Amino acid sequence: MEKVLKKEILLTVEEAMNQALSKYAIASPSKKTKKLLDKVARKFSSRIRSEVKKQAKKVATPGAATAKARKKDKVVLD
């Protein structure tokens, strides 16, 4: 799986939000709006990054999930 950088995600999210603002015909957002967009974009991109990391970990170790299931089954059988 390709490594995804948090900065790349952040830039993509910011670009999408700016496009949404331009769609609503807001010529230039206020300073508060820009600050809010930056804050939300950072939180959103960090959340996406953590989810991508989890998915990459699942793909990298496919036997880990089944090993846990087997261990639970073994404990129940013993």
N, C-alpha and C positions, 0 to 999 in steps of 0.2 A: 504494500500500500504506500502511496506517495505521501511524504511528510508535508504537512500543512503548517505554515507558520502563522502565529497569532496575528502578526502585523498584516499579512495578506488578507486574513479574514476581516480584520478591522477596516482595512481600506475598502474592501468589497461592501461591507455593511454601511460604512459612511457614504459611499457612492450611491447605494440604493436609497438611503434615507434622503440624500440631497435630491435625487431624481423624484422622489415622492413629493418633496416640498415644491419642486419646480412644476410638478403636475398640477398642484393646487394654485398656481400662478402667484406664488409668494416671491416677489422680486429679490429682496434681500432679507433673510431672517434676522431677527434681533439678536443681541449679544446673549440674552438669556436662552433663546432657542438654540443657538449654536452650542452653548455650554451644555444644555440638556442633551442635544443630539450626540455630542462627544461622550458624555457620561454613559448614555444608553448604549452607544455603539461599543464602548469598551466592555461593558458588562456582558452584552450579547455575544461579542466575539470571544470573550474568555469562556463563556458557557459552551459555545460551539466548539471551541478548541478542546475543552475537557471531554465533550461527547465524541469528538473525532478520535481522541486519544483512547477512550474506552473501546470504541469500535476497532481501532487498530490492534489493541491488545487482545481482543477476542479473536480477531483474524489470525494474529501471530501465534496464539496458543489455543488451537481448537480442542485439544484434549483436556484442557484445564477444567472446562465446565463439566465434561463427562466424568472426569476423575472425582470431582466433588460429589456428583450424583452417586457414583459407585461407592464412595466412602460412606455416604449417608445410608445407602442400601446395606452395606456391610455392617454398619453399626446396628441397624435394625435387626439384621439376621443373627447377629451374635448375641 
